[in-house]
Amino acid sequence: MVRDKLAAMSDWTAENVHHAIQATADELEVGMGKVGMPLRVAVTGAGQSPALDVTVHAIGKSRSVERINKALAFIAERESQQS
């Protein structure tokens, strides 16, 4: 969900990144941390970073989406190995 929102974003600003993350949390009816922490790990590879919206914005749209895709592929691969 958040990956699709970020990928579709035409005006790449930290504020719009924040809105995409918040909108995803709202749609899923969860807190920001439930969306933000997995996103932070996917994009930065770490559990801590400066403000997530600023970090994702600074990394850039294409790199952020690419890193999210790699994280999702890694998770899918791990799940298939455990089955």
N, CA, C and O of each residue as an XYZ file, in Angstrom:
332
protein
N       0.816     -1.194      0.000
C       0.000      0.000      0.000
C       0.860      1.259      0.000
O       0.711      2.120     -0.867
N       1.759      1.362      0.973
C       2.577      2.569      1.040
C       3.527      2.626     -0.156
O       3.809      3.705     -0.676
N       4.014      1.475     -0.588
C       4.889      1.455     -1.766
C       4.160      2.020     -2.979
O       4.721      2.819     -3.728
N       2.920      1.610     -3.169
C       2.150      2.094     -4.312
C       1.906      3.595     -4.221
O       1.966      4.299     -5.230
N       1.633      4.082     -3.025
C       1.417      5.520     -2.844
C       2.696      6.294     -3.159
O       2.655      7.327     -3.827
N       3.827      5.792     -2.677
C       5.098      6.470     -2.935
C       5.443      6.418     -4.424
O       5.890      7.413     -4.995
N       5.238      5.270     -5.043
C       5.564      5.117     -6.462
C       4.712      6.020     -7.342
O       5.177      6.506     -8.373
N       3.470      6.246     -6.939
C       2.553      7.060     -7.743
C       2.727      8.559     -7.505
O       2.149      9.371     -8.228
N       3.501      8.923     -6.522
C       3.640     10.326     -6.147
C       4.350     11.122     -7.245
O       5.446     10.762     -7.675
N       3.716     12.200     -7.689
C       4.335     13.037     -8.718
C       5.098     14.211     -8.114
O       6.042     14.713     -8.725
N       4.703     14.652     -6.930
C       5.377     15.767     -6.260
C       6.112     15.209     -5.045
O       5.532     15.088     -3.967
N       7.382     14.869     -5.219
C       8.167     14.185     -4.195
C       8.692     15.187     -3.177
O       9.743     15.797     -3.368
N       7.949     15.343     -2.102
C       8.359     16.207     -0.997
C       8.258     15.411      0.298
O       7.527     14.423      0.370
N       8.989     15.840      1.313
C       8.915     15.171      2.614
C       7.490     15.224      3.157
O       7.019     14.264      3.766
N       6.811     16.334      2.939
C       5.428     16.466      3.410
C       4.516     15.447      2.730
O       3.688     14.818      3.388
N       4.665     15.283      1.429
C       3.833     14.313      0.712
C       4.178     12.876      1.102
O       3.299     12.017      1.162
N       5.453     12.620      1.366
C       5.851     11.297      1.854
C       5.167     11.034      3.190
O       4.636      9.947      3.416
N       5.182     12.024      4.070
C       4.512     11.891      5.368
C       3.028     11.586      5.180
O       2.481     10.703      5.840
N       2.383     12.320      4.280
C       0.952     12.100      4.036
C       0.688     10.685      3.514
O      -0.312     10.068      3.882
N       1.571     10.171      2.667
C       1.400      8.813      2.136
C       1.513      7.775      3.248
O       0.740      6.817      3.292
N       2.472      7.966      4.140
C       2.643      7.034      5.254
C       1.447      7.116      6.190
O       0.913      6.090      6.613
N       1.026      8.332      6.514
C      -0.106      8.523      7.419
C      -1.391      7.969      6.811
O      -2.186      7.339      7.509
N      -1.600      8.200      5.517
C      -2.803      7.699      4.846
C      -2.842      6.171      4.877
O      -3.905      5.576      5.054
N      -1.687      5.545      4.705
C      -1.622      4.084      4.760
C      -1.977      3.586      6.156
O      -2.753      2.642      6.304
N      -1.412      4.217      7.173
C      -1.731      3.834      8.555
C      -3.218      4.016      8.833
O      -3.847      3.166      9.464
N      -3.774      5.124      8.362
C      -5.202      5.384      8.566
C      -6.061      4.326      7.874
O      -7.026      3.828      8.455
N      -5.708      3.984      6.633
C      -6.474      2.984      5.883
C      -6.418      1.614      6.555
O      -7.398      0.870      6.550
N      -5.276      1.295      7.127
C      -5.113      0.004      7.800
C      -5.624      0.032      9.236
O      -5.677     -0.994      9.913
N      -5.996      1.218      9.683
C      -6.478      1.430     11.051
C      -5.453      0.975     12.081
O      -5.778      0.279     13.043
N      -4.203      1.387     11.856
C      -3.107      1.106     12.780
C      -2.351      2.405     13.043
O      -2.544      3.398     12.342
N      -1.501      2.388     14.046
C      -0.680      3.551     14.339
C       0.443      3.702     13.327
O       0.760      2.776     12.581
N       1.038      4.885     13.317
C       2.133      5.168     12.384
C       3.293      4.188     12.547
O       3.938      3.824     11.564
N       3.559      3.763     13.769
C       4.671      2.848     14.004
C       4.523      1.519     13.298
O       5.518      0.918     12.891
N       3.294      1.050     13.147
C       3.044     -0.231     12.481
C       3.363     -0.162     10.992
O       3.649     -1.186     10.370
N       3.316      1.022     10.426
C       3.681      1.224      9.022
C       5.108      1.756      8.942
O       5.899      1.326      8.102
N       5.420      2.687      9.821
C       6.704      3.375      9.765
C       7.904      2.491     10.037
O       8.912      2.590      9.337
N       7.819      1.627     11.042
C       8.987      0.811     11.383
C       9.359     -0.162     10.266
O      10.530     -0.218      9.890
N       8.419     -0.926      9.723
C       8.800     -1.795      8.601
C       9.307     -0.997      7.393
O      10.228     -1.425      6.698
N       8.698      0.158      7.155
C       9.149      0.998      6.045
C      10.564      1.495      6.303
O      11.397      1.488      5.397
N      10.841      1.925      7.524
C      12.178      2.411      7.888
C      13.226      1.316      7.658
O      14.281      1.573      7.078
N      12.929      0.101      8.115
C      13.874     -1.004      7.949
C      14.059     -1.330      6.470
O      15.179     -1.579      6.024
N      12.975     -1.329      5.713
C      13.064     -1.632      4.278
C      13.901     -0.598      3.537
O      14.701     -0.949      2.669
N      13.720      0.662      3.874
C      14.377      1.732      3.118
C      15.794      2.002      3.613
O      16.686      2.274      2.810
N      16.013      1.929      4.933
C      17.330      2.286      5.472
C      18.157      1.084      5.901
O      19.381      1.175      6.002
N      17.496     -0.044      6.156
C      18.212     -1.205      6.663
C      18.492     -1.127      8.153
O      19.237     -1.945      8.693
N      17.897     -0.146      8.818
C      18.134      0.051     10.249
C      16.823      0.329     10.967
O      15.833      0.725     10.352
N      16.833      0.119     12.255
C      15.647      0.374     13.064
C      15.536      1.806     13.544
O      14.508      2.204     14.092
N      16.592      2.585     13.340
C      16.573      3.987     13.746
C      17.108      4.843     12.613
O      18.020      4.449     11.886
N      16.522      6.018     12.481
C      16.974      6.986     11.481
C      16.369      8.328     11.851
O      15.513      8.406     12.733
N      16.808      9.380     11.183
C      16.100     10.652     11.370
C      14.633     10.486     10.968
O      14.226      9.395     10.568
N      13.859     11.520     11.066
C      12.431     11.461     10.734
C      12.230     10.682      9.435
O      12.911     10.926      8.439
N      11.294      9.751      9.464
C      11.110      8.835      8.337
C      10.756      9.556      7.048
O      11.298      9.232      5.991
N       9.852     10.530      7.119
C       9.472     11.238      5.897
C      10.665     11.960      5.286
O      10.831     11.959      4.067
N      11.493     12.574      6.118
C      12.683     13.282      5.637
C      13.694     12.289      5.073
O      14.318     12.548      4.043
N      13.854     11.164      5.742
C      14.799     10.144      5.296
C      14.395      9.561      3.949
O      15.217      9.471      3.037
N      13.139      9.169      3.822
C      12.654      8.598      2.558
C      12.770      9.635      1.445
O      13.173      9.308      0.329
N      12.421     10.869      1.743
C      12.538     11.938      0.748
C      13.987     12.102      0.304
O      14.261     12.220     -0.890
N      14.918     12.110      1.260
C      16.331     12.311      0.934
C      16.902     11.152      0.119
O      17.729     11.367     -0.768
N      16.472      9.941      0.408
C      16.956      8.777     -0.340
C      16.467      8.832     -1.781
O      17.147      8.365     -2.695
N      15.298      9.398     -1.975
C      14.757      9.556     -3.323
C      13.688      8.533     -3.643
O      13.646      7.443     -3.074
N      12.838      8.909     -4.555
C      11.686      8.080     -4.909
C      12.099      6.731     -5.482
O      11.671      5.690     -4.983
N      12.919      6.736     -6.514
C      13.240      5.472     -7.184
C      14.019      4.539     -6.265
O      13.749      3.338     -6.242
N      14.975      5.062     -5.510
C      15.745      4.213     -4.598
C      14.874      3.691     -3.463
O      15.010      2.536     -3.059
N      13.984      4.528     -2.947
C      13.098      4.091     -1.858
C      12.186      2.971     -2.324
O      12.060      1.948     -1.652
N      11.551      3.160     -3.471
C      10.641      2.137     -4.001
C      11.414      0.860     -4.324
O      10.929     -0.241     -4.064
N      12.600      1.000     -4.881
C      13.431     -0.168     -5.190
C      13.783     -0.935     -3.914
O      13.731     -2.165     -3.896
N      14.135     -0.227     -2.865
C      14.483     -0.877     -1.597
C      13.269     -1.565     -0.973
O      13.396     -2.647     -0.400
N      12.104     -0.946     -1.080
C      10.878     -1.578     -0.576
C      10.614     -2.863     -1.357
O      10.282     -3.893     -0.770
N      10.761     -2.802     -2.678
C      10.556     -3.996     -3.507
C      11.521     -5.113     -3.120
O      11.126     -6.277     -3.051
N      12.785     -4.766     -2.865
C      13.768     -5.770     -2.459
C      13.405     -6.380     -1.112
O      13.546     -7.587     -0.918
N      12.938     -5.553     -0.185
C      12.535     -6.060      1.131
C      11.351     -7.008      1.001
O      11.321     -8.056      1.646
N      10.379     -6.648      0.175
C       9.216     -7.513     -0.027
C       9.618     -8.831     -0.685
O       9.096     -9.887     -0.328
N      10.538     -8.772     -1.639
C      11.020     -9.992     -2.293
C      11.762    -10.876     -1.292
O      11.615    -12.098     -1.314
N      12.552    -10.267     -0.423
C      13.274    -11.013      0.612
C      12.297    -11.726      1.541
O      12.482    -12.898      1.868
N      11.265    -11.015      1.960
C      10.257    -11.600      2.853
C       9.539    -12.759      2.161
O       9.336    -13.815      2.760
N       9.158    -12.559      0.906
C       8.464    -13.613      0.152
C       9.356    -14.842      0.003
O       8.883    -15.972      0.126
N      10.630    -14.628     -0.259
C      11.574    -15.740     -0.401
C      11.710    -16.502      0.909
O      11.713    -17.733      0.919
N      11.821    -15.778      2.004
C      11.929    -16.423      3.325
C      10.674    -17.239      3.639
O      10.762    -18.349      4.164
N       9.518    -16.685      3.317
C       8.262    -17.399      3.569
C       8.186    -18.678      2.745
O       7.726    -19.709      3.236
N       8.636    -18.617      1.495
C       8.570    -19.805      0.638
C       9.544    -20.882      1.115
O       9.280    -22.070      0.929
N      10.648    -20.496      1.715
C      11.616    -21.462      2.242
C      11.093    -22.155      3.494
O      11.479    -23.286      3.789
N      10.218    -21.480      4.229
C       9.696    -22.047      5.465
C       8.489    -22.948      5.223
O       8.059    -23.666      6.125
N       7.949    -22.912      4.025
C       6.757    -23.728      3.721
C       7.122    -25.141      3.350
O       6.240    -25.953      3.067
